[in-house]
Amino acid sequence: MPVHTYRRSPFLHTQENDAFDRLCRLCSEHLQSKGDVRVIGNVKVGQFELDALVLSPRSITIIDFKNYGGTIAISENYLWTTNDGTEIKAGAHYLNPFKQVSRYKRGLIEWLGSVSQANETEALTHISGLVLFTQSVELKRSRDSFSPKADKWFQTGGYREGLKWLCDVASNRLFLDSAELDNIIKMLGALPFQPSKVDQIAIDVKDALDRVFRDMEDARMQDWYAQNAERVEEQNKLYIEDERIRFEQHKAGKFLPKKH
């Protein structure tokens, strides 16, 4: 079944618009077997602004984009940092992205409870969360970085890990039929969104190939010059001598046509 994509309004930052666009394309390609899937961007739920929601008949997933890369240490109760000590931002009020998404989850449970009767509050605790890094990352976590309870509903990683989570996540306690999904879309004020057709991965590959071809061309030119250096040098000397003679003739009031 086709995946339907929506957005309340454009994001304020280019990287967020790009991240959501890519998420929509990947979901459209890989989540069709999950039934009626809805991907919604720039979501406003009460006082909270969520980067994205992915809804299916058996899952509700909050997604928060993080524009960081490299090696990142993550945990449930401590700051998230990169190898050089850079702190991973989590809004103005939260210790780390896990705490941020946890609060968003509670806010979403409250909001859904007020606009929908399809699922009881206890069932809504099965909402999942995903911190999606938009750059290549390597995550460092100790054995007890996250509690077993957190591991059941929370995931983090790049697009590859995030997409796998979205494909697999499901709960038999949740059920959203098409009418209920339509109602949620309406209550969120989301409008249909058409993602671009060209994946950034394809653009990156093309740029890489262009660089390879440029390097190959530079190498061929260097090889040719190495093989013909003496001939090129001799031609340069002849050209310089020709120009010198023309200049002397010009000073003497004569004109020597330029050789071709």
C-alpha atoms as an extended CHARMM CRD file, in Angstrom:
* protein
*
       260  EXT
         1         1  MET       CA              0.0000000000        0.0000000000        0.0000000000  PROA      1               0.0000000000
         2         2  PRO       CA              1.4030000000        3.4570000000       -0.8610000000  PROA      2               0.0000000000
         3         3  VAL       CA              2.8930000000        5.4590000000        1.9890000000  PROA      3               0.0000000000
         4         4  HSD       CA              1.2280000000        8.8510000000        2.4670000000  PROA      4               0.0000000000
         5         5  THR       CA              3.4120000000       11.8250000000        3.4090000000  PROA      5               0.0000000000
         6         6  TYR       CA              2.3470000000       15.1050000000        5.0280000000  PROA      6               0.0000000000
         7         7  ARG       CA              3.8410000000       18.2450000000        6.5100000000  PROA      7               0.0000000000
         8         8  ARG       CA              2.2550000000       20.9600000000        8.6470000000  PROA      8               0.0000000000
         9         9  SER       CA              4.5650000000       23.6180000000        7.1910000000  PROA      9               0.0000000000
        10        10  PRO       CA              8.1780000000       23.8590000000        5.9880000000  PROA      10              0.0000000000
        11        11  PHE       CA             10.8930000000       23.5990000000        8.6250000000  PROA      11              0.0000000000
        12        12  LEU       CA             12.8920000000       26.6980000000        9.4990000000  PROA      12              0.0000000000
        13        13  HSD       CA             16.2600000000       25.1210000000        8.6360000000  PROA      13              0.0000000000
        14        14  THR       CA             17.4530000000       23.6170000000        5.3650000000  PROA      14              0.0000000000
        15        15  GLN       CA             18.9500000000       20.5170000000        6.9900000000  PROA      15              0.0000000000
        16        16  GLU       CA             15.5900000000       19.6960000000        8.6160000000  PROA      16              0.0000000000
        17        17  ASN       CA             13.7380000000       20.0330000000        5.3010000000  PROA      17              0.0000000000
        18        18  ASP       CA             16.3550000000       17.8060000000        3.6500000000  PROA      18              0.0000000000
        19        19  ALA       CA             16.1890000000       15.2470000000        6.4700000000  PROA      19              0.0000000000
        20        20  PHE       CA             12.4000000000       15.0210000000        6.3120000000  PROA      20              0.0000000000
        21        21  ASP       CA             12.4230000000       14.7910000000        2.5240000000  PROA      21              0.0000000000
        22        22  ARG       CA             14.8340000000       11.8690000000        2.6510000000  PROA      22              0.0000000000
        23        23  LEU       CA             12.8460000000       10.1760000000        5.4270000000  PROA      23              0.0000000000
        24        24  CYS       CA              9.7050000000       10.3790000000        3.2850000000  PROA      24              0.0000000000
        25        25  ARG       CA             11.4460000000        8.8440000000        0.2780000000  PROA      25              0.0000000000
        26        26  LEU       CA             12.9130000000        5.9820000000        2.2890000000  PROA      26              0.0000000000
        27        27  CYS       CA              9.6030000000        5.2560000000        4.0190000000  PROA      27              0.0000000000
        28        28  SER       CA              7.8010000000        5.3350000000        0.6630000000  PROA      28              0.0000000000
        29        29  GLU       CA             10.2440000000        2.7580000000       -0.6910000000  PROA      29              0.0000000000
        30        30  HSD       CA             10.4230000000        0.3910000000        2.2810000000  PROA      30              0.0000000000
        31        31  LEU       CA              7.3000000000        0.6220000000        4.4670000000  PROA      31              0.0000000000
        32        32  GLN       CA              4.5880000000       -0.2410000000        1.9610000000  PROA      32              0.0000000000
        33        33  SER       CA              4.1600000000       -3.7240000000        3.4460000000  PROA      33              0.0000000000
        34        34  LYS       CA              3.1170000000       -2.2350000000        6.8180000000  PROA      34              0.0000000000
        35        35  GLY       CA             -0.2840000000       -1.2100000000        5.4960000000  PROA      35              0.0000000000
        36        36  ASP       CA             -1.6400000000        2.3240000000        5.7730000000  PROA      36              0.0000000000
        37        37  VAL       CA              1.4810000000        4.2860000000        6.7310000000  PROA      37              0.0000000000
        38        38  ARG       CA              1.4700000000        8.0500000000        7.2680000000  PROA      38              0.0000000000
        39        39  VAL       CA              4.6320000000       10.1540000000        7.6090000000  PROA      39              0.0000000000
        40        40  ILE       CA              4.0440000000       13.6390000000        9.0350000000  PROA      40              0.0000000000
        41        41  GLY       CA              6.6250000000       16.4110000000        9.3570000000  PROA      41              0.0000000000
        42        42  ASN       CA              6.9680000000       19.5040000000       11.5400000000  PROA      42              0.0000000000
        43        43  VAL       CA              4.2620000000       18.3590000000       13.9440000000  PROA      43              0.0000000000
        44        44  LYS       CA              2.8000000000       20.6360000000       16.6350000000  PROA      44              0.0000000000
        45        45  VAL       CA              1.3350000000       18.7210000000       19.5940000000  PROA      45              0.0000000000
        46        46  GLY       CA              0.2490000000       21.0250000000       22.3850000000  PROA      46              0.0000000000
        47        47  GLN       CA              3.3600000000       22.9460000000       23.4340000000  PROA      47              0.0000000000
        48        48  PHE       CA              5.7310000000       20.5330000000       21.6990000000  PROA      48              0.0000000000
        49        49  GLU       CA              7.1120000000       20.6240000000       18.1630000000  PROA      49              0.0000000000
        50        50  LEU       CA              8.0990000000       17.2020000000       16.8350000000  PROA      50              0.0000000000
        51        51  ASP       CA             10.2870000000       16.7960000000       13.7680000000  PROA      51              0.0000000000
        52        52  ALA       CA              8.2520000000       13.8720000000       12.4680000000  PROA      52              0.0000000000
        53        53  LEU       CA              5.6990000000       11.1890000000       13.2680000000  PROA      53              0.0000000000
        54        54  VAL       CA              5.3970000000        7.8620000000       11.4900000000  PROA      54              0.0000000000
        55        55  LEU       CA              2.0040000000        6.2050000000       11.9660000000  PROA      55              0.0000000000
        56        56  SER       CA              0.8690000000        2.7540000000       10.9080000000  PROA      56              0.0000000000
        57        57  PRO       CA             -2.0020000000        0.4940000000       12.0150000000  PROA      57              0.0000000000
        58        58  ARG       CA              0.2380000000       -1.0200000000       14.7270000000  PROA      58              0.0000000000
        59        59  SER       CA              2.8030000000        1.6670000000       15.5230000000  PROA      59              0.0000000000
        60        60  ILE       CA              3.2950000000        5.3210000000       16.3870000000  PROA      60              0.0000000000
        61        61  THR       CA              6.8900000000        6.5820000000       16.2650000000  PROA      61              0.0000000000
        62        62  ILE       CA              8.2130000000       10.0030000000       17.2470000000  PROA      62              0.0000000000
        63        63  ILE       CA             11.2930000000       11.0370000000       15.2520000000  PROA      63              0.0000000000
        64        64  ASP       CA             13.7660000000       13.7360000000       16.2290000000  PROA      64              0.0000000000
        65        65  PHE       CA             16.4720000000       14.7310000000       13.7290000000  PROA      65              0.0000000000
        66        66  LYS       CA             20.0130000000       15.4340000000       14.9180000000  PROA      66              0.0000000000
        67        67  ASN       CA             22.5110000000       16.9530000000       12.4760000000  PROA      67              0.0000000000
        68        68  TYR       CA             25.6700000000       15.4220000000       13.9590000000  PROA      68              0.0000000000
        69        69  GLY       CA             28.1660000000       12.8180000000       12.7800000000  PROA      69              0.0000000000
        70        70  GLY       CA             31.1990000000       10.8510000000       13.9090000000  PROA      70              0.0000000000
        71        71  THR       CA             31.5390000000        8.8700000000       17.1230000000  PROA      71              0.0000000000
        72        72  ILE       CA             28.9010000000        9.7540000000       19.7120000000  PROA      72              0.0000000000
        73        73  ALA       CA             28.5560000000        8.5070000000       23.2850000000  PROA      73              0.0000000000
        74        74  ILE       CA             24.9000000000        8.0060000000       24.2360000000  PROA      74              0.0000000000
        75        75  SER       CA             23.1010000000        6.9920000000       27.4210000000  PROA      75              0.0000000000
        76        76  GLU       CA             19.7850000000        7.3160000000       29.2060000000  PROA      76              0.0000000000
        77        77  ASN       CA             20.8720000000        9.5830000000       32.0740000000  PROA      77              0.0000000000
        78        78  TYR       CA             23.9770000000       11.4720000000       30.9230000000  PROA      78              0.0000000000
        79        79  LEU       CA             24.9290000000       14.0320000000       28.3010000000  PROA      79              0.0000000000
        80        80  TRP       CA             25.4350000000       12.8100000000       24.7470000000  PROA      80              0.0000000000
        81        81  THR       CA             28.7870000000       13.9520000000       23.3650000000  PROA      81              0.0000000000
        82        82  THR       CA             30.9640000000       13.5610000000       20.3010000000  PROA      82              0.0000000000
        83        83  ASN       CA             34.5990000000       12.4370000000       20.4480000000  PROA      83              0.0000000000
        84        84  ASP       CA             35.7900000000       16.0430000000       20.6220000000  PROA      84              0.0000000000
        85        85  GLY       CA             33.4810000000       16.8330000000       23.5390000000  PROA      85              0.0000000000
        86        86  THR       CA             30.7320000000       18.5730000000       21.5700000000  PROA      86              0.0000000000
        87        87  GLU       CA             27.4080000000       18.2330000000       23.3630000000  PROA      87              0.0000000000
        88        88  ILE       CA             24.4860000000       16.8950000000       21.3300000000  PROA      88              0.0000000000
        89        89  LYS       CA             21.7900000000       19.5120000000       21.7340000000  PROA      89              0.0000000000
        90        90  ALA       CA             18.4010000000       18.4540000000       23.0560000000  PROA      90              0.0000000000
        91        91  GLY       CA             16.3960000000       21.6460000000       23.0910000000  PROA      91              0.0000000000
        92        92  ALA       CA             16.6510000000       24.1730000000       25.8900000000  PROA      92              0.0000000000
        93        93  HSD       CA             15.1400000000       22.0970000000       28.6740000000  PROA      93              0.0000000000
        94        94  TYR       CA             16.4280000000       18.5210000000       28.3690000000  PROA      94              0.0000000000
        95        95  LEU       CA             19.5800000000       16.7310000000       29.4970000000  PROA      95              0.0000000000
        96        96  ASN       CA             19.8990000000       14.6770000000       26.3320000000  PROA      96              0.0000000000
        97        97  PRO       CA             17.8840000000       13.5620000000       23.2800000000  PROA      97              0.0000000000
        98        98  PHE       CA             16.4820000000       10.5340000000       25.1280000000  PROA      98              0.0000000000
        99        99  LYS       CA             14.9770000000       12.7930000000       27.8020000000  PROA      99              0.0000000000
       100       100  GLN       CA             13.7260000000       15.0920000000       25.0540000000  PROA      100             0.0000000000
       101       101  VAL       CA             11.9050000000       12.3360000000       23.1630000000  PROA      101             0.0000000000
       102       102  SER       CA             10.5930000000       10.8800000000       26.4420000000  PROA      102             0.0000000000
       103       103  ARG       CA              8.9050000000       14.2020000000       27.1980000000  PROA      103             0.0000000000
       104       104  TYR       CA              7.5450000000       14.4150000000       23.6630000000  PROA      104             0.0000000000
       105       105  LYS       CA              6.0910000000       10.9430000000       24.1360000000  PROA      105             0.0000000000
       106       106  ARG       CA              4.2180000000       11.9630000000       27.2810000000  PROA      106             0.0000000000
       107       107  GLY       CA              2.9210000000       15.0590000000       25.5080000000  PROA      107             0.0000000000
       108       108  LEU       CA              1.7610000000       13.0070000000       22.5240000000  PROA      108             0.0000000000
       109       109  ILE       CA             -0.0180000000       10.5210000000       24.7960000000  PROA      109             0.0000000000
       110       110  GLU       CA             -1.8910000000       13.3880000000       26.4410000000  PROA      110             0.0000000000
       111       111  TRP       CA             -2.7880000000       14.9620000000       23.1040000000  PROA      111             0.0000000000
       112       112  LEU       CA             -3.9690000000       11.7160000000       21.4900000000  PROA      112             0.0000000000
       113       113  GLY       CA             -6.0460000000       10.9680000000       24.5730000000  PROA      113             0.0000000000
       114       114  SER       CA             -7.8520000000       14.2710000000       24.0820000000  PROA      114             0.0000000000
       115       115  VAL       CA             -8.5820000000       13.9380000000       20.3450000000  PROA      115             0.0000000000
       116       116  SER       CA             -8.9690000000       10.1930000000       19.8270000000  PROA      116             0.0000000000
       117       117  GLN       CA            -10.8670000000        7.3960000000       21.5170000000  PROA      117             0.0000000000
       118       118  ALA       CA             -9.3430000000        4.6310000000       19.3970000000  PROA      118             0.0000000000
       119       119  ASN       CA             -6.7090000000        3.6260000000       21.9670000000  PROA      119             0.0000000000
       120       120  GLU       CA             -6.7000000000        3.7160000000       25.7490000000  PROA      120             0.0000000000
       121       121  THR       CA             -3.9570000000        5.6270000000       27.5400000000  PROA      121             0.0000000000
       122       122  GLU       CA             -2.1950000000        2.4070000000       28.5690000000  PROA      122             0.0000000000
       123       123  ALA       CA             -2.0170000000        1.3020000000       24.9500000000  PROA      123             0.0000000000
       124       124  LEU       CA             -0.5250000000        4.6500000000       23.9630000000  PROA      124             0.0000000000
       125       125  THR       CA              2.4580000000        3.9760000000       26.2320000000  PROA      125             0.0000000000
       126       126  HSD       CA              3.5770000000        1.6740000000       23.4050000000  PROA      126             0.0000000000
       127       127  ILE       CA              4.4480000000        4.7320000000       21.3140000000  PROA      127             0.0000000000
       128       128  SER       CA              8.0930000000        4.4690000000       20.2070000000  PROA      128             0.0000000000
       129       129  GLY       CA             10.8020000000        7.0730000000       19.7380000000  PROA      129             0.0000000000
       130       130  LEU       CA             13.7090000000        7.4140000000       17.3180000000  PROA      130             0.0000000000
       131       131  VAL       CA             16.6000000000        9.8810000000       17.3700000000  PROA      131             0.0000000000
       132       132  LEU       CA             17.7000000000        9.9670000000       13.7380000000  PROA      132             0.0000000000
       133       133  PHE       CA             21.2050000000       11.2410000000       12.9690000000  PROA      133             0.0000000000
       134       134  THR       CA             21.3740000000       12.7330000000        9.4910000000  PROA      134             0.0000000000
       135       135  GLN       CA             25.1350000000       12.1940000000        9.1800000000  PROA      135             0.0000000000
       136       136  SER       CA             27.1710000000        9.0020000000        9.3940000000  PROA      136             0.0000000000
       137       137  VAL       CA             27.5960000000        8.0430000000       13.0610000000  PROA      137             0.0000000000
       138       138  GLU       CA             29.1830000000        5.4090000000       15.2670000000  PROA      138             0.0000000000
       139       139  LEU       CA             27.3580000000        5.1120000000       18.5810000000  PROA      139             0.0000000000
       140       140  LYS       CA             29.1660000000        4.2160000000       21.8120000000  PROA      140             0.0000000000
       141       141  ARG       CA             27.0570000000        2.7880000000       24.5950000000  PROA      141             0.0000000000
       142       142  SER       CA             27.9680000000        0.6590000000       27.5920000000  PROA      142             0.0000000000
       143       143  ARG       CA             25.9990000000       -2.4190000000       28.5650000000  PROA      143             0.0000000000
       144       144  ASP       CA             23.8780000000       -0.4830000000       31.0550000000  PROA      144             0.0000000000
       145       145  SER       CA             23.5880000000        2.7890000000       29.0960000000  PROA      145             0.0000000000
       146       146  PHE       CA             19.8390000000        2.2910000000       28.7530000000  PROA      146             0.0000000000
       147       147  SER       CA             17.4130000000        0.4310000000       30.9660000000  PROA      147             0.0000000000
       148       148  PRO       CA             15.5610000000       -2.5880000000       29.5160000000  PROA      148             0.0000000000
       149       149  LYS       CA             12.3600000000       -0.5410000000       29.6620000000  PROA      149             0.0000000000
       150       150  ALA       CA             13.8910000000        2.2460000000       27.5520000000  PROA      150             0.0000000000
       151       151  ASP       CA             15.3190000000       -0.2250000000       25.0490000000  PROA      151             0.0000000000
       152       152  LYS       CA             11.8160000000       -1.5420000000       24.3510000000  PROA      152             0.0000000000
       153       153  TRP       CA             10.5530000000        1.7120000000       22.8950000000  PROA      153             0.0000000000
       154       154  PHE       CA             13.5970000000        3.8770000000       22.0790000000  PROA      154             0.0000000000
       155       155  GLN       CA             16.0800000000        3.6420000000       19.2070000000  PROA      155             0.0000000000
       156       156  THR       CA             18.8140000000        5.8400000000       17.7740000000  PROA      156             0.0000000000
       157       157  GLY       CA             21.0880000000        5.7240000000       14.7390000000  PROA      157             0.0000000000
       158       158  GLY       CA             21.4840000000        6.8360000000       11.1450000000  PROA      158             0.0000000000
       159       159  TYR       CA             19.0530000000        6.2970000000        8.2900000000  PROA      159             0.0000000000
       160       160  ARG       CA             19.9430000000        2.6110000000        7.9420000000  PROA      160             0.0000000000
       161       161  GLU       CA             19.2650000000        1.8010000000       11.6070000000  PROA      161             0.0000000000
       162       162  GLY       CA             16.2760000000        4.1080000000       11.7400000000  PROA      162             0.0000000000
       163       163  LEU       CA             14.6380000000        2.5590000000        8.7000000000  PROA      163             0.0000000000
       164       164  LYS       CA             15.1110000000       -0.9480000000       10.0910000000  PROA      164             0.0000000000
       165       165  TRP       CA             13.4730000000        0.1520000000       13.3510000000  PROA      165             0.0000000000
       166       166  LEU       CA             10.5300000000        1.6560000000       11.4720000000  PROA      166             0.0000000000
       167       167  CYS       CA             10.1150000000       -1.5510000000        9.4680000000  PROA      167             0.0000000000
       168       168  ASP       CA             10.1420000000       -3.7450000000       12.5740000000  PROA      168             0.0000000000
       169       169  VAL       CA              8.4300000000       -1.7230000000       15.3100000000  PROA      169             0.0000000000
       170       170  ALA       CA              4.8730000000       -2.8200000000       16.1380000000  PROA      170             0.0000000000
       171       171  SER       CA              2.5950000000       -3.3550000000       19.1180000000  PROA      171             0.0000000000
       172       172  ASN       CA             -0.4880000000       -5.5480000000       19.3740000000  PROA      172             0.0000000000
       173       173  ARG       CA             -1.8550000000       -3.0430000000       21.8960000000  PROA      173             0.0000000000
       174       174  LEU       CA             -2.0990000000       -0.2640000000       19.3020000000  PROA      174             0.0000000000
       175       175  PHE       CA             -4.5970000000       -0.1340000000       16.4770000000  PROA      175             0.0000000000
       176       176  LEU       CA             -5.2070000000        2.7500000000       14.0920000000  PROA      176             0.0000000000
       177       177  ASP       CA             -7.5470000000        2.1670000000       11.1630000000  PROA      177             0.0000000000
       178       178  SER       CA             -7.5870000000        4.4530000000        8.1150000000  PROA      178             0.0000000000
       179       179  ALA       CA            -10.4210000000        6.5850000000        9.4970000000  PROA      179             0.0000000000
       180       180  GLU       CA             -8.5040000000        7.1880000000       12.7280000000  PROA      180             0.0000000000
       181       181  LEU       CA             -5.3250000000        8.0050000000       10.8190000000  PROA      181             0.0000000000
       182       182  ASP       CA             -7.2890000000       10.4970000000        8.7040000000  PROA      182             0.0000000000
       183       183  ASN       CA             -8.6440000000       12.0680000000       11.8830000000  PROA      183             0.0000000000
       184       184  ILE       CA             -5.1550000000       12.4750000000       13.3700000000  PROA      184             0.0000000000
       185       185  ILE       CA             -3.8950000000       14.0840000000       10.1560000000  PROA      185             0.0000000000
       186       186  LYS       CA             -6.8290000000       16.4990000000       10.2300000000  PROA      186             0.0000000000
       187       187  MET       CA             -6.3430000000       17.3930000000       13.9040000000  PROA      187             0.0000000000
       188       188  LEU       CA             -2.6430000000       18.0610000000       13.2840000000  PROA      188             0.0000000000
       189       189  GLY       CA             -3.4410000000       20.4100000000       10.4090000000  PROA      189             0.0000000000
       190       190  ALA       CA             -1.0380000000       18.5360000000        8.1420000000  PROA      190             0.0000000000
       191       191  LEU       CA             -1.1080000000       18.9410000000        4.3670000000  PROA      191             0.0000000000
       192       192  PRO       CA             -0.0300000000       16.4550000000        1.6790000000  PROA      192             0.0000000000
       193       193  PHE       CA              3.7010000000       16.6270000000        1.0050000000  PROA      193             0.0000000000
       194       194  GLN       CA              5.4350000000       15.4670000000       -2.1720000000  PROA      194             0.0000000000
       195       195  PRO       CA              9.0450000000       14.4070000000       -1.5280000000  PROA      195             0.0000000000
       196       196  SER       CA             11.6640000000       14.9190000000       -4.2020000000  PROA      196             0.0000000000
       197       197  LYS       CA             12.3710000000       12.0410000000       -6.5480000000  PROA      197             0.0000000000
       198       198  VAL       CA             16.1680000000       12.2050000000       -6.5000000000  PROA      198             0.0000000000
       199       199  ASP       CA             17.7680000000       10.6270000000       -3.4350000000  PROA      199             0.0000000000
       200       200  GLN       CA             20.6760000000       12.5340000000       -1.9210000000  PROA      200             0.0000000000
       201       201  ILE       CA             22.6050000000        9.2560000000       -1.9830000000  PROA      201             0.0000000000
       202       202  ALA       CA             22.4130000000        9.3190000000       -5.7830000000  PROA      202             0.0000000000
       203       203  ILE       CA             23.6120000000       12.9270000000       -5.8100000000  PROA      203             0.0000000000
       204       204  ASP       CA             26.5250000000       12.0370000000       -3.5210000000  PROA      204             0.0000000000
       205       205  VAL       CA             27.5000000000        9.1340000000       -5.7980000000  PROA      205             0.0000000000
       206       206  LYS       CA             27.3970000000       11.3700000000       -8.8850000000  PROA      206             0.0000000000
       207       207  ASP       CA             29.5790000000       13.9900000000       -7.1930000000  PROA      207             0.0000000000
       208       208  ALA       CA             32.0470000000       11.2970000000       -6.1550000000  PROA      208             0.0000000000
       209       209  LEU       CA             32.2020000000        9.9190000000       -9.7130000000  PROA      209             0.0000000000
       210       210  ASP       CA             32.7080000000       13.4180000000      -11.1050000000  PROA      210             0.0000000000
       211       211  ARG       CA             35.6630000000       13.8750000000       -8.7620000000  PROA      211             0.0000000000
       212       212  VAL       CA             37.1130000000       10.5310000000       -9.8700000000  PROA      212             0.0000000000
       213       213  PHE       CA             36.7920000000       11.4760000000      -13.5440000000  PROA      213             0.0000000000
       214       214  ARG       CA             38.3970000000       14.8650000000      -12.9110000000  PROA      214             0.0000000000
       215       215  ASP       CA             41.2790000000       13.1700000000      -11.1070000000  PROA      215             0.0000000000
       216       216  MET       CA             41.6520000000       10.6980000000      -13.9880000000  PROA      216             0.0000000000
       217       217  GLU       CA             41.7240000000       13.5520000000      -16.5020000000  PROA      217             0.0000000000
       218       218  ASP       CA             44.3460000000       15.3970000000      -14.4330000000  PROA      218             0.0000000000
       219       219  ALA       CA             46.4190000000       12.2170000000      -14.2680000000  PROA      219             0.0000000000
       220       220  ARG       CA             46.1850000000       11.7260000000      -18.0490000000  PROA      220             0.0000000000
       221       221  MET       CA             47.2930000000       15.3070000000      -18.6370000000  PROA      221             0.0000000000
       222       222  GLN       CA             50.2400000000       14.8600000000      -16.2890000000  PROA      222             0.0000000000
       223       223  ASP       CA             51.2600000000       11.6320000000      -18.0540000000  PROA      223             0.0000000000
       224       224  TRP       CA             51.0160000000       13.3000000000      -21.4650000000  PROA      224             0.0000000000
       225       225  TYR       CA             53.1110000000       16.2510000000      -20.3290000000  PROA      225             0.0000000000
       226       226  ALA       CA             55.7440000000       13.9500000000      -18.8350000000  PROA      226             0.0000000000
       227       227  GLN       CA             56.0180000000       12.1180000000      -22.1710000000  PROA      227             0.0000000000
       228       228  ASN       CA             56.0740000000       15.3110000000      -24.2740000000  PROA      228             0.0000000000
       229       229  ALA       CA             57.8600000000       17.7540000000      -21.9950000000  PROA      229             0.0000000000
       230       230  GLU       CA             60.8130000000       18.3120000000      -24.3410000000  PROA      230             0.0000000000
       231       231  ARG       CA             58.5510000000       18.9400000000      -27.3500000000  PROA      231             0.0000000000
       232       232  VAL       CA             56.3660000000       21.3410000000      -25.3760000000  PROA      232             0.0000000000
       233       233  GLU       CA             59.4190000000       23.1900000000      -24.1000000000  PROA      233             0.0000000000
       234       234  GLU       CA             60.8160000000       23.5180000000      -27.6330000000  PROA      234             0.0000000000
       235       235  GLN       CA             57.4900000000       24.8440000000      -28.9350000000  PROA      235             0.0000000000
       236       236  ASN       CA             57.4080000000       27.3790000000      -26.1220000000  PROA      236             0.0000000000
       237       237  LYS       CA             60.9120000000       28.5660000000      -27.0260000000  PROA      237             0.0000000000
       238       238  LEU       CA             59.9390000000       28.9410000000      -30.7010000000  PROA      238             0.0000000000
       239       239  TYR       CA             56.8180000000       30.8750000000      -29.7430000000  PROA      239             0.0000000000
       240       240  ILE       CA             58.7850000000       33.2220000000      -27.4880000000  PROA      240             0.0000000000
       241       241  GLU       CA             61.4050000000       33.7940000000      -30.1850000000  PROA      241             0.0000000000
       242       242  ASP       CA             58.6880000000       34.4860000000      -32.7510000000  PROA      242             0.0000000000
       243       243  GLU       CA             57.0940000000       37.0740000000      -30.4520000000  PROA      243             0.0000000000
       244       244  ARG       CA             60.4770000000       38.6850000000      -29.8090000000  PROA      244             0.0000000000
       245       245  ILE       CA             61.1700000000       39.0550000000      -33.5290000000  PROA      245             0.0000000000
       246       246  ARG       CA             57.7110000000       40.5490000000      -34.1330000000  PROA      246             0.0000000000
       247       247  PHE       CA             58.3050000000       43.0550000000      -31.3360000000  PROA      247             0.0000000000
       248       248  GLU       CA             61.6830000000       44.0910000000      -32.8020000000  PROA      248             0.0000000000
       249       249  GLN       CA             60.1450000000       44.4640000000      -36.2700000000  PROA      249             0.0000000000
       250       250  HSD       CA             57.3470000000       46.5660000000      -34.7920000000  PROA      250             0.0000000000
       251       251  LYS       CA             59.8740000000       48.8840000000      -33.1180000000  PROA      251             0.0000000000
       252       252  ALA       CA             61.6590000000       49.2580000000      -36.4600000000  PROA      252             0.0000000000
       253       253  GLY       CA             58.4040000000       50.2880000000      -38.1500000000  PROA      253             0.0000000000
       254       254  LYS       CA             57.8560000000       47.0080000000      -39.8380000000  PROA      254             0.0000000000
       255       255  PHE       CA             55.1530000000       44.4360000000      -39.2450000000  PROA      255             0.0000000000
       256       256  LEU       CA             55.7320000000       40.7120000000      -39.2450000000  PROA      256             0.0000000000
       257       257  PRO       CA             52.5010000000       38.6800000000      -39.5520000000  PROA      257             0.0000000000
       258       258  LYS       CA             51.9990000000       36.2830000000      -36.6830000000  PROA      258             0.0000000000
       259       259  LYS       CA             52.7490000000       32.6910000000      -37.5830000000  PROA      259             0.0000000000
       260       260  HSD       CA             49.9640000000       30.0970000000      -37.1830000000  PROA      260             0.0000000000
